[in-house]
Amino acid sequence: MDTHIYTTDDLDAAAKDIVEGKLVSFPTETVYGLGADATNEDAVKKVYAAKGRPSDNPLIVHVDSEEMVEEYAMPLSDEAKNLIKTFWPGPLTIIFNLKDNVLSKTVTGGLDTAAFRNPNNDLTLSLIKKAGVPIVGPSANTSGKPSPTIAMHVYHDLKGKIAGILDDGECQFGVESTVLDMSTDQPAILRPGAISAEQIQEVIHKPVLDERVHVADAQVPKAPGMKYKHYAPSAQVYIVDSPKDFEEAAKWAAEQDDKVGVMATDAVLNNLHLSNNVESFSLGSDVLSASHSLFAGLRHFDNESDVKSILAQGFSNDGIGEAYMNRLNKSAGQKHFNK
């Protein structure tokens, strides 16, 4: 099929595609999502097929309001309502228990819970309103590959597989939302993102667990990113733990027969003497800009270069660094550069 690039002027056409059971990629403040009518099981199945996504990997449901959540979820607690009031629209996904038979098991991976998010993007909120239905939205990429942060990343992976891409420029954050499980008595973060456990605790006044565990083969994950390989380019990624290790990493790169990519902040890159077989990609000035640019860098080397290895700068796990390192560790398969 032809894949159209839609702009703000084409919002009606994009909403029509959704209503007709077609797939449309949409922008958010985190990454681009792959949208389908969450109430149309056949449309949702097309999402799994287009991405090559395992069927037991549940999808996040994007909504335009708290009222839309309440159509599908069990009555929301005061804690949940306070979280919604504080962080929505924004990069916080919340898992709730569902009413009976309101969403297909294809959406939930067979679970009785679903993850809901209200994205902070006016164009996508308008798309949901015009379509009149919640929209599932995993990242709009081939399953396992780095997530897309611009429309052309989506086009590269899904051209000919989806009806359209709603283009709203570059995403603000560049890493996916925090996923918080509120379906049990003890709230737990299943995936770190821009909203921290400390911020959540300030709102709900109770501890938040960290349950970012790997899910066994026979188990169904409650949230994306808990079970399957994610964010990996074709080249092997190695984490360089600190700026002082990059001098040795650059020497190692110069000794390789193949081309090597280096992803680091400007301060690190400016102090390196890189050999001709090394290509650099700037992560900006700090961990915030690095989080914004991580997937773009991985995609650059995956789509536009022929590197066989990538050396990527690590950061501490504080604040947004927790989300950055979560994605980078998955991308690297936990492999670190060893001098």
C-alpha positions in Angstrom: 0.0 0.0 0.0 1.0 3.6 -0.3 2.1 5.2 2.9 1.0 8.9 3.1 2.9 11.6 5.1 0.1 13.5 6.8 0.4 17.1 8.2 -1.8 19.1 10.4 -4.0 19.9 7.4 -4.6 16.2 6.8 -6.0 15.4 10.3 -9.4 14.5 9.0 -7.9 12.0 6.5 -5.7 10.4 9.3 -8.7 10.1 11.6 -10.8 8.5 8.8 -8.0 5.9 8.3 -8.2 5.0 12.0 -12.0 4.7 11.9 -11.7 2.5 8.8 -9.4 0.1 10.6 -6.2 1.3 9.0 -2.8 2.0 10.7 -1.5 5.5 11.2 1.7 6.5 12.9 1.2 9.4 15.3 3.6 11.8 17.1 4.0 12.1 20.9 6.4 13.9 23.2 8.3 10.7 23.7 8.5 8.7 20.4 6.2 8.1 17.4 3.5 5.5 18.0 1.8 3.1 15.6 -1.9 3.8 15.9 -5.0 1.7 15.4 -8.5 1.7 16.8 -8.2 0.0 20.1 -11.8 -1.3 19.9 -11.2 -2.9 16.5 -9.6 -6.3 17.0 -8.8 -6.8 13.3 -7.1 -3.4 13.2 -5.1 -4.2 16.4 -3.9 -7.4 14.8 -2.5 -5.4 11.9 -0.3 -3.5 14.4 1.4 -6.8 15.5 1.8 -7.9 11.9 3.3 -4.6 10.7 5.8 -4.5 13.5 6.5 -8.2 13.7 5.6 -7.9 17.4 5.0 -11.0 19.6 1.3 -11.3 20.3 1.8 -11.6 24.1 3.4 -8.1 24.3 0.5 -5.8 25.4 -0.1 -2.5 23.8 -0.5 0.9 25.4 -3.9 2.6 24.8 -3.7 6.3 24.1 -6.7 8.4 25.3 -7.7 12.0 25.1 -9.0 12.3 28.6 -9.6 10.7 32.0 -13.2 10.2 30.9 -12.1 8.0 28.1 -10.1 5.8 30.5 -13.2 5.5 32.7 -15.1 3.9 29.8 -12.8 0.9 30.0 -11.1 0.8 33.4 -12.5 -0.2 36.7 -13.4 2.8 39.0 -10.2 4.9 39.5 -8.8 5.4 42.9 -8.2 8.9 44.3 -4.5 8.2 43.9 -4.9 7.4 40.3 -7.0 10.5 39.7 -4.3 12.6 41.4 -1.7 11.1 39.1 -3.8 11.9 36.1 -4.4 15.5 37.3 -0.7 16.0 37.9 1.0 14.3 35.0 -1.5 14.1 32.1 -1.1 14.9 29.4 2.5 13.7 29.6 5.0 10.8 29.6 3.3 8.6 32.2 1.5 5.4 31.3 -0.7 3.9 34.0 -1.9 0.3 34.1 -5.4 -0.2 35.4 -7.8 -3.2 35.9 -10.3 -3.4 33.1 -14.1 -3.8 33.2 -15.3 -7.1 31.7 -15.1 -7.5 27.9 -14.4 -3.9 27.0 -11.1 -4.4 25.1 -9.9 -7.4 23.1 -7.3 -9.7 24.6 -5.3 -8.8 21.5 -4.8 -5.4 23.0 -4.0 -6.6 26.5 -1.9 -9.7 25.7 -4.5 -11.8 27.3 -4.4 -9.9 30.6 -7.3 -8.3 32.5 -5.3 -5.1 32.7 -4.4 -2.4 30.2 -1.9 0.4 30.1 -3.3 3.9 29.3 -1.6 7.1 28.3 -2.6 10.7 27.6 0.1 12.0 25.3 1.3 15.6 25.4 0.9 16.3 21.7 -2.0 18.5 20.5 -2.0 16.9 17.1 -2.4 13.4 18.4 -5.0 14.4 21.0 -7.0 16.0 18.2 -6.6 12.7 16.2 -8.0 10.7 19.1 -10.9 13.2 19.5 -11.7 13.1 15.8 -11.6 9.3 15.6 -13.7 9.1 18.7 -11.9 6.0 19.9 -8.9 5.2 22.0 -5.8 4.4 19.9 -3.3 1.7 20.6 0.2 2.9 20.0 3.4 0.9 20.4 6.5 2.5 19.0 6.2 2.8 15.2 9.2 0.7 14.3 10.1 -2.9 13.4 10.0 -4.8 16.6 13.3 -4.9 18.5 14.8 -1.9 16.6 15.5 1.6 18.0 12.3 3.6 18.5 11.5 6.4 16.0 11.8 10.0 17.0 11.0 11.6 13.6 8.5 10.7 10.9 11.2 9.4 8.5 12.3 6.8 11.0 8.8 5.4 10.8 8.8 5.6 7.0 12.1 3.7 6.9 10.7 0.8 8.9 7.0 0.7 7.9 6.7 2.2 4.4 4.1 0.1 2.5 2.9 -1.5 5.6 0.7 1.3 7.0 -1.7 3.9 5.6 0.0 7.0 6.9 2.3 8.9 9.2 1.1 12.0 11.0 4.2 14.2 10.9 4.8 16.7 13.7 8.5 17.0 13.6 11.0 15.7 16.2 9.8 14.2 19.5 10.7 16.2 22.7 12.0 13.5 25.0 13.2 10.7 22.7 12.7 7.9 25.3 9.3 6.2 26.0 7.0 7.0 28.9 7.3 5.8 32.4 5.0 2.8 32.9 3.4 2.6 36.4 1.3 -0.3 37.5 -1.7 0.8 39.5 -3.7 -2.4 39.1 -2.5 -3.8 42.5 -2.4 -2.4 46.0 1.4 -1.7 45.7 2.2 0.7 42.9 5.3 -0.3 40.8 7.3 1.1 38.0 7.6 -1.4 35.2 9.5 0.8 32.8 11.4 4.0 33.8 10.9 7.2 31.8 10.8 11.0 32.2 8.5 10.8 35.3 10.5 9.4 38.3 9.4 7.3 41.2 10.1 10.2 43.5 7.7 12.4 41.6 5.0 9.8 41.7 5.5 9.2 45.4 5.1 12.9 46.1 1.6 12.7 44.5 0.3 9.4 46.0 2.1 9.6 49.3 3.2 6.0 49.4 6.2 4.0 48.3 6.6 2.9 44.6 8.3 -0.3 43.9 10.8 -0.9 41.1 9.7 -4.1 39.3 11.8 -3.9 36.1 12.4 -7.6 36.1 12.8 -9.8 33.0 9.7 -11.9 32.3 10.1 -15.6 31.7 9.2 -17.2 28.4 6.0 -18.6 29.8 4.8 -15.3 31.3 2.9 -12.5 29.8 4.5 -9.0 30.5 2.2 -6.3 31.9 4.1 -3.6 30.0 6.3 -3.3 26.9 10.0 -3.8 27.2 9.9 -6.4 30.0 10.4 -9.6 28.0 11.7 -9.1 24.5 14.8 -7.6 22.9 14.4 -3.9 22.4 16.1 -0.9 20.8 18.9 -2.8 19.2 20.6 -1.7 15.9 22.3 -4.3 13.7 25.7 -3.3 15.0 26.8 -4.4 18.4 26.5 -1.6 21.0 29.1 -1.4 23.8 28.5 0.9 26.8 31.5 3.1 27.7 31.0 3.6 31.4 32.7 7.0 31.9 34.3 9.8 29.9 37.8 8.8 31.0 37.4 5.4 29.4 36.9 6.8 25.9 40.6 7.3 25.3 41.1 3.5 25.5 37.9 2.9 23.6 39.1 5.2 20.7 42.4 3.2 20.6 40.4 0.0 20.4 38.3 1.4 17.7 41.3 2.4 15.6 42.6 -1.2 15.7 39.4 -2.6 14.2 39.2 -3.7 10.6 35.6 -2.6 10.3 34.0 0.8 10.8 33.1 1.9 14.4 30.5 4.4 15.6 31.0 6.6 18.7 28.1 8.2 20.5 29.1 10.7 23.1 28.6 14.2 24.4 30.4 17.1 22.8 32.8 17.4 25.7 34.0 13.8 25.2 34.1 14.0 21.4 36.1 17.2 21.4 38.9 15.5 23.5 39.1 12.4 21.3 41.4 11.8 18.3 39.4 9.5 16.2 40.9 7.4 13.4 39.6 7.3 9.8 37.5 4.2 10.4 35.5 5.9 13.2 32.4 7.9 12.8 31.0 10.1 15.6 27.5 11.1 16.6 26.9 13.9 19.1 24.7 13.3 22.1 24.8 17.0 23.0 25.9 18.5 26.2 24.5 16.3 29.0 22.3 13.3 29.9 19.1 15.2 29.0 20.2 15.9 25.5 21.7 12.3 25.3 18.3 10.9 26.2 16.7 13.0 23.5 19.3 11.8 20.9 19.9 8.2 21.9 17.5 6.5 19.4 18.3 9.0 16.7 22.0 8.1 17.0 21.3 4.4 17.0 19.1 4.8 14.0 21.7 6.9 12.2 24.3 4.1 12.5 21.7 1.5 11.6 20.2 3.2 8.6 22.8 5.5 7.2 26.2 3.9 8.1 28.0 0.6 7.8 29.5 0.4 11.3 29.8 -3.0 12.9 30.3 -1.7 16.5 29.0 1.3 18.4 30.6 2.8 21.5 28.0 4.7 23.5 28.5 6.9 26.5 27.0 5.7 29.8 25.6 8.0 32.5 24.7 7.6 36.1 21.2 6.2 36.9 20.0 9.4 38.5 16.9 11.2 37.2 16.5 10.9 33.4 19.7 8.9 33.4 17.7 6.0 34.7 15.6 5.9 31.6 18.6 6.5 29.3 20.6 3.7 30.8 17.5 1.3 30.8 17.3 1.8 27.0 21.0 1.7 26.4 21.5 -1.5 28.4 18.7 -3.2 26.4 20.3 -1.9 23.1 23.7 -3.2 24.1 22.4 -6.5 25.6 24.2 -5.4 28.8 27.6 -5.4 27.1 30.2 -2.9 28.3 33.5 -1.8 26.8 36.3 -3.5 28.7 39.8 -1.9 28.4 
